[in-house]
Every structure is written in C-alpha cells, then in structure tokens.
C-alpha cells in the first residue's frame, strides 16, 4: 500500500476515534472492543486509492454504526 494511503487510513481512524471515544468511557477494557471495531471498519473500506480522510472517516463510522445495529 502506498504511504499516502496508509497516512489517510491512520488519520481517518484517529479523527473518527476522537469523534466517538467519549461514548465508551475511559476504562481500557471497555475501549478495546469499539476501537477494534473502528479499525476493522476503516480497513474494510480502504484500498490502494484511499486518500480522502473525511470520506474514509465518514464511511467507517457509518459501517461501525451499522455493525452495532446488527448485534
């Protein structure tokens, strides 16, 4: 994967997590599962052409929300 893609994925994860982290408290064990889900959501939609951080973040948060709904 190109370095620009990896940077965009990393930024998308970080900005998305900042947006939702407050919903999960600050206990390490409580944070692990949603953090892992977000990482999976970001990676599941990323590809070699991924460069738009905002689109990647928005779609990852949507996918994560839909995953929670399915539980």
Residue pairs with C-beta under 8 A, 6 or more apart in sequence:
1 48
2 48
4 51
5 46
5 47
5 48
5 49
5 50
5 51
8 46
8 50
8 51
8 52
8 53
8 56
9 42
9 43
9 46
9 50
9 56
11 53
11 57
12 42
12 53
12 54
12 56
12 57
12 60
13 38
13 39
13 42
13 57
13 60
15 53
15 57
16 38
16 42
16 57
16 60
16 61
17 35
17 38
19 57
19 61
20 34
20 38
20 61
20 64
21 31
23 34
24 30
24 31
24 34
25 31
34 64
37 64
37 67
37 68
38 60
38 61
38 64
41 60
41 61
41 63
41 64
41 67
42 56
42 57
42 60
44 63
45 56
45 59
45 60
45 63
46 56
50 56
